[in-house]
Amino acid sequence: MVTTVRESPAGAADVQALRVLVVDDEPSITQLLAMALRYDGWNVHTAATGEDAVAAVRSFLPDVMVLDIMLPDFDGMQVLSRLRHNGAHVPVLFLTALDSVDDRVRGLTAGGDDYMVKPFSIEELVARLRALVRRSQMQRGRLPNPILRVGDLVLNEDSYEVERAGEPIELTSTEYELLRFLMRNERRVLSKAQILDRVWNYDYGGKPTVVELYISYLRKKIDAGRAPMIHTVRGAGYVLKPAE
């Protein structure tokens, strides 16, 4: 069965979201990866069998794919072979418990683009996926611009640097994710529920007051002494737009 991990309510406006297909027959692995990737801003599909993986590539058109080798129907090598035979050139990162040198060589020579062994680092896997996507997009001549700009506010998604009017701004990781979400949705009013879902993820058990708290933190760093960019829309939420 192919399942779709629910996007955030503001997902339609998050136009830079990358699509990733995660294929593994261990629910704990797919749930962990889906949560981590969704938190990082990805649009995620999961599949538990080789047959569903091949079907999902046709329907979902992922930018990159995480593929387990040991699957219940046919293995990841066969999945990749079928995809390449069908003309699908999606970058593939093999994720497997098979850790011998021969297994790695077999996976890469079969057409895989990268190879990681379980247990693995989530941070490293996400970084490798982004590298694969960027490499693929460079080859196709459509490398996305990592710079987000709203007025004189600039955020670099590659270096994690933020500045306003040329002045660097130091942010915590949560403040950075909140600002990135606001900037990706410039001039769009985002509710507290939408922000909680996207920045703190769906399993967060906190209260909407945490959004108010972090908005106040951001304002002190982004708007202090300057024309405000972060605005409260009473009864609706928050919006970021160029200073007037």
TORKOL-4160 file (C-alpha; in steps of 0.2 Angstrom, whole numbers, padded with zeros to 4 digits, m for minus):
244
<pt num="1" X="0000" Y="0000" Z="0000"/>
<pt num="2" X="0007" Y="0017" Z="m0005"/>
<pt num="3" X="0003" Y="0031" Z="0008"/>
<pt num="4" X="0005" Y="0049" Z="0008"/>
<pt num="5" X="0012" Y="0059" Z="0023"/>
<pt num="6" X="0000" Y="0073" Z="0026"/>
<pt num="7" X="0007" Y="0090" Z="0021"/>
<pt num="8" X="0005" Y="0105" Z="0032"/>
<pt num="9" X="m0011" Y="0115" Z="0029"/>
<pt num="10" X="0000" Y="0129" Z="0021"/>
<pt num="11" X="0009" Y="0116" Z="0010"/>
<pt num="12" X="0001" Y="0123" Z="m0006"/>
<pt num="13" X="0010" Y="0139" Z="m0003"/>
<pt num="14" X="0027" Y="0131" Z="0001"/>
<pt num="15" X="0031" Y="0130" Z="m0017"/>
<pt num="16" X="0050" Y="0125" Z="m0014"/>
<pt num="17" X="0045" Y="0109" Z="m0006"/>
<pt num="18" X="0055" Y="0094" Z="m0013"/>
<pt num="19" X="0047" Y="0078" Z="m0016"/>
<pt num="20" X="0054" Y="0062" Z="m0008"/>
<pt num="21" X="0048" Y="0044" Z="m0010"/>
<pt num="22" X="0053" Y="0033" Z="0005"/>
<pt num="23" X="0053" Y="0014" Z="0002"/>
<pt num="24" X="0055" Y="0003" Z="0017"/>
<pt num="25" X="0045" Y="m0012" Z="0024"/>
<pt num="26" X="0048" Y="m0007" Z="0042"/>
<pt num="27" X="0035" Y="0005" Z="0048"/>
<pt num="28" X="0046" Y="0012" Z="0061"/>
<pt num="29" X="0059" Y="0018" Z="0048"/>
<pt num="30" X="0046" Y="0025" Z="0036"/>
<pt num="31" X="0038" Y="0035" Z="0051"/>
<pt num="32" X="0054" Y="0041" Z="0057"/>
<pt num="33" X="0060" Y="0047" Z="0040"/>
<pt num="34" X="0043" Y="0054" Z="0036"/>
<pt num="35" X="0043" Y="0065" Z="0052"/>
<pt num="36" X="0061" Y="0071" Z="0050"/>
<pt num="37" X="0059" Y="0075" Z="0031"/>
<pt num="38" X="0042" Y="0084" Z="0034"/>
<pt num="39" X="0050" Y="0094" Z="0048"/>
<pt num="40" X="0064" Y="0099" Z="0035"/>
<pt num="41" X="0050" Y="0105" Z="0023"/>
<pt num="42" X="0049" Y="0090" Z="0011"/>
<pt num="43" X="0034" Y="0083" Z="0003"/>
<pt num="44" X="0034" Y="0064" Z="0007"/>
<pt num="45" X="0027" Y="0048" Z="0000"/>
<pt num="46" X="0030" Y="0031" Z="0008"/>
<pt num="47" X="0029" Y="0014" Z="0001"/>
<pt num="48" X="0032" Y="m0003" Z="0009"/>
<pt num="49" X="0034" Y="m0015" Z="m0007"/>
<pt num="50" X="0044" Y="m0014" Z="m0023"/>
<pt num="51" X="0028" Y="m0015" Z="m0033"/>
<pt num="52" X="0020" Y="0000" Z="m0024"/>
<pt num="53" X="0037" Y="0009" Z="m0026"/>
<pt num="54" X="0037" Y="0008" Z="m0045"/>
<pt num="55" X="0019" Y="0014" Z="m0045"/>
<pt num="56" X="0022" Y="0028" Z="m0034"/>
<pt num="57" X="0037" Y="0035" Z="m0044"/>
<pt num="58" X="0025" Y="0036" Z="m0059"/>
<pt num="59" X="0011" Y="0045" Z="m0049"/>
<pt num="60" X="0021" Y="0055" Z="m0037"/>
<pt num="61" X="0036" Y="0060" Z="m0048"/>
<pt num="62" X="0048" Y="0062" Z="m0033"/>
<pt num="63" X="0064" Y="0072" Z="m0034"/>
<pt num="64" X="0074" Y="0059" Z="m0025"/>
<pt num="65" X="0070" Y="0042" Z="m0018"/>
<pt num="66" X="0076" Y="0032" Z="m0002"/>
<pt num="67" X="0076" Y="0014" Z="m0006"/>
<pt num="68" X="0078" Y="m0001" Z="0005"/>
<pt num="69" X="0086" Y="m0016" Z="m0003"/>
<pt num="70" X="0077" Y="m0030" Z="0007"/>
<pt num="71" X="0058" Y="m0028" Z="0002"/>
<pt num="72" X="0044" Y="m0042" Z="0004"/>
<pt num="73" X="0041" Y="m0044" Z="m0015"/>
<pt num="74" X="0056" Y="m0040" Z="m0025"/>
<pt num="75" X="0072" Y="m0031" Z="m0019"/>
<pt num="76" X="0078" Y="m0013" Z="m0021"/>
<pt num="77" X="0090" Y="m0018" Z="m0035"/>
<pt num="78" X="0075" Y="m0025" Z="m0045"/>
<pt num="79" X="0065" Y="m0009" Z="m0041"/>
<pt num="80" X="0079" Y="0002" Z="m0048"/>
<pt num="81" X="0081" Y="m0009" Z="m0063"/>
<pt num="82" X="0062" Y="m0007" Z="m0067"/>
<pt num="83" X="0063" Y="0011" Z="m0065"/>
<pt num="84" X="0078" Y="0014" Z="m0076"/>
<pt num="85" X="0070" Y="0002" Z="m0089"/>
<pt num="86" X="0054" Y="0013" Z="m0088"/>
<pt num="87" X="0065" Y="0029" Z="m0091"/>
<pt num="88" X="0063" Y="0035" Z="m0073"/>
<pt num="89" X="0080" Y="0044" Z="m0069"/>
<pt num="90" X="0075" Y="0049" Z="m0051"/>
<pt num="91" X="0091" Y="0049" Z="m0040"/>
<pt num="92" X="0091" Y="0034" Z="m0028"/>
<pt num="93" X="0099" Y="0033" Z="m0011"/>
<pt num="94" X="0100" Y="0015" Z="m0005"/>
<pt num="95" X="0096" Y="0013" Z="0014"/>
<pt num="96" X="0100" Y="m0005" Z="0020"/>
<pt num="97" X="0106" Y="m0016" Z="0034"/>
<pt num="98" X="0118" Y="m0025" Z="0021"/>
<pt num="99" X="0135" Y="m0017" Z="0025"/>
<pt num="100" X="0148" Y="m0027" Z="0016"/>
<pt num="101" X="0159" Y="m0019" Z="0003"/>
<pt num="102" X="0152" Y="m0031" Z="m0010"/>
<pt num="103" X="0134" Y="m0025" Z="m0006"/>
<pt num="104" X="0139" Y="m0007" Z="m0007"/>
<pt num="105" X="0147" Y="m0009" Z="m0024"/>
<pt num="106" X="0133" Y="m0020" Z="m0030"/>
<pt num="107" X="0120" Y="m0006" Z="m0026"/>
<pt num="108" X="0130" Y="0008" Z="m0034"/>
<pt num="109" X="0134" Y="m0001" Z="m0049"/>
<pt num="110" X="0116" Y="m0006" Z="m0051"/>
<pt num="111" X="0113" Y="0013" Z="m0054"/>
<pt num="112" X="0111" Y="0019" Z="m0036"/>
<pt num="113" X="0117" Y="0036" Z="m0033"/>
<pt num="114" X="0122" Y="0034" Z="m0014"/>
<pt num="115" X="0122" Y="0021" Z="m0001"/>
<pt num="116" X="0119" Y="0022" Z="0018"/>
<pt num="117" X="0119" Y="0008" Z="0031"/>
<pt num="118" X="0107" Y="0006" Z="0045"/>
<pt num="119" X="0108" Y="0012" Z="0059"/>
<pt num="120" X="0110" Y="0029" Z="0051"/>
<pt num="121" X="0111" Y="0048" Z="0055"/>
<pt num="122" X="0095" Y="0057" Z="0051"/>
<pt num="123" X="0105" Y="0073" Z="0048"/>
<pt num="124" X="0117" Y="0065" Z="0037"/>
<pt num="125" X="0103" Y="0056" Z="0027"/>
<pt num="126" X="0094" Y="0073" Z="0024"/>
<pt num="127" X="0110" Y="0081" Z="0019"/>
<pt num="128" X="0114" Y="0067" Z="0006"/>
<pt num="129" X="0097" Y="0068" Z="m0001"/>
<pt num="130" X="0098" Y="0087" Z="m0004"/>
<pt num="131" X="0115" Y="0084" Z="m0012"/>
<pt num="132" X="0108" Y="0072" Z="m0024"/>
<pt num="133" X="0093" Y="0083" Z="m0028"/>
<pt num="134" X="0105" Y="0098" Z="m0031"/>
<pt num="135" X="0117" Y="0087" Z="m0042"/>
<pt num="136" X="0102" Y="0081" Z="m0052"/>
<pt num="137" X="0095" Y="0098" Z="m0054"/>
<pt num="138" X="0112" Y="0105" Z="m0060"/>
<pt num="139" X="0113" Y="0092" Z="m0073"/>
<pt num="140" X="0095" Y="0097" Z="m0079"/>
<pt num="141" X="0100" Y="0115" Z="m0079"/>
<pt num="142" X="0087" Y="0120" Z="m0066"/>
<pt num="143" X="0096" Y="0122" Z="m0049"/>
<pt num="144" X="0085" Y="0131" Z="m0037"/>
<pt num="145" X="0090" Y="0148" Z="m0030"/>
<pt num="146" X="0094" Y="0145" Z="m0011"/>
<pt num="147" X="0091" Y="0163" Z="m0007"/>
<pt num="148" X="0075" Y="0169" Z="0000"/>
<pt num="149" X="0072" Y="0188" Z="m0001"/>
<pt num="150" X="0058" Y="0198" Z="0006"/>
<pt num="151" X="0061" Y="0217" Z="0005"/>
<pt num="152" X="0078" Y="0219" Z="0013"/>
<pt num="153" X="0077" Y="0203" Z="0023"/>
<pt num="154" X="0088" Y="0189" Z="0016"/>
<pt num="155" X="0089" Y="0170" Z="0021"/>
<pt num="156" X="0102" Y="0158" Z="0013"/>
<pt num="157" X="0095" Y="0140" Z="0014"/>
<pt num="158" X="0112" Y="0133" Z="0010"/>
<pt num="159" X="0123" Y="0142" Z="0023"/>
<pt num="160" X="0108" Y="0145" Z="0036"/>
<pt num="161" X="0113" Y="0164" Z="0036"/>
<pt num="162" X="0101" Y="0178" Z="0039"/>
<pt num="163" X="0103" Y="0196" Z="0037"/>
<pt num="164" X="0092" Y="0212" Z="0036"/>
<pt num="165" X="0099" Y="0227" Z="0027"/>
<pt num="166" X="0116" Y="0219" Z="0026"/>
<pt num="167" X="0117" Y="0216" Z="0045"/>
<pt num="168" X="0119" Y="0198" Z="0050"/>
<pt num="169" X="0105" Y="0191" Z="0062"/>
<pt num="170" X="0109" Y="0176" Z="0073"/>
<pt num="171" X="0094" Y="0164" Z="0075"/>
<pt num="172" X="0091" Y="0148" Z="0085"/>
<pt num="173" X="0086" Y="0133" Z="0074"/>
<pt num="174" X="0068" Y="0135" Z="0079"/>
<pt num="175" X="0068" Y="0154" Z="0075"/>
<pt num="176" X="0076" Y="0150" Z="0058"/>
<pt num="177" X="0063" Y="0137" Z="0054"/>
<pt num="178" X="0049" Y="0149" Z="0059"/>
<pt num="179" X="0057" Y="0163" Z="0048"/>
<pt num="180" X="0060" Y="0152" Z="0033"/>
<pt num="181" X="0041" Y="0146" Z="0034"/>
<pt num="182" X="0035" Y="0165" Z="0035"/>
<pt num="183" X="0047" Y="0170" Z="0021"/>
<pt num="184" X="0042" Y="0155" Z="0009"/>
<pt num="185" X="0024" Y="0161" Z="0012"/>
<pt num="186" X="0027" Y="0180" Z="0010"/>
<pt num="187" X="0011" Y="0190" Z="0012"/>
<pt num="188" X="0001" Y="0175" Z="0016"/>
<pt num="189" X="m0008" Y="0175" Z="0033"/>
<pt num="190" X="m0003" Y="0159" Z="0043"/>
<pt num="191" X="m0013" Y="0153" Z="0058"/>
<pt num="192" X="m0005" Y="0147" Z="0074"/>
<pt num="193" X="m0011" Y="0130" Z="0070"/>
<pt num="194" X="m0002" Y="0130" Z="0053"/>
<pt num="195" X="0014" Y="0136" Z="0060"/>
<pt num="196" X="0013" Y="0123" Z="0074"/>
<pt num="197" X="0010" Y="0110" Z="0061"/>
<pt num="198" X="0025" Y="0115" Z="0050"/>
<pt num="199" X="0038" Y="0121" Z="0062"/>
<pt num="200" X="0035" Y="0110" Z="0077"/>
<pt num="201" X="0027" Y="0096" Z="0067"/>
<pt num="202" X="0011" Y="0086" Z="0069"/>
<pt num="203" X="0016" Y="0076" Z="0084"/>
<pt num="204" X="0021" Y="0091" Z="0095"/>
<pt num="205" X="0010" Y="0092" Z="0110"/>
<pt num="206" X="0012" Y="0110" Z="0115"/>
<pt num="207" X="0000" Y="0125" Z="0115"/>
<pt num="208" X="m0002" Y="0139" Z="0102"/>
<pt num="209" X="0006" Y="0151" Z="0115"/>
<pt num="210" X="0023" Y="0144" Z="0109"/>
<pt num="211" X="0020" Y="0152" Z="0092"/>
<pt num="212" X="0017" Y="0169" Z="0101"/>
<pt num="213" X="0033" Y="0167" Z="0111"/>
<pt num="214" X="0044" Y="0163" Z="0096"/>
<pt num="215" X="0035" Y="0177" Z="0085"/>
<pt num="216" X="0040" Y="0189" Z="0099"/>
<pt num="217" X="0058" Y="0182" Z="0098"/>
<pt num="218" X="0059" Y="0185" Z="0080"/>
<pt num="219" X="0052" Y="0202" Z="0081"/>
<pt num="220" X="0066" Y="0207" Z="0093"/>
<pt num="221" X="0079" Y="0201" Z="0081"/>
<pt num="222" X="0071" Y="0205" Z="0064"/>
<pt num="223" X="0061" Y="0221" Z="0067"/>
<pt num="224" X="0070" Y="0229" Z="0082"/>
<pt num="225" X="0074" Y="0247" Z="0077"/>
<pt num="226" X="0067" Y="0245" Z="0060"/>
<pt num="227" X="0051" Y="0246" Z="0050"/>
<pt num="228" X="0041" Y="0230" Z="0055"/>
<pt num="229" X="0040" Y="0216" Z="0043"/>
<pt num="230" X="0031" Y="0203" Z="0055"/>
<pt num="231" X="0012" Y="0208" Z="0057"/>
<pt num="232" X="m0002" Y="0201" Z="0068"/>
<pt num="233" X="m0018" Y="0199" Z="0059"/>
<pt num="234" X="m0030" Y="0199" Z="0074"/>
<pt num="235" X="m0040" Y="0183" Z="0075"/>
<pt num="236" X="m0031" Y="0175" Z="0060"/>
<pt num="237" X="m0013" Y="0173" Z="0063"/>
<pt num="238" X="0003" Y="0181" Z="0057"/>
<pt num="239" X="0010" Y="0188" Z="0040"/>
<pt num="240" X="0028" Y="0193" Z="0034"/>
<pt num="241" X="0029" Y="0206" Z="0021"/>
<pt num="242" X="0041" Y="0220" Z="0015"/>
<pt num="243" X="0042" Y="0235" Z="0026"/>
<pt num="244" X="0032" Y="0250" Z="0020"/>
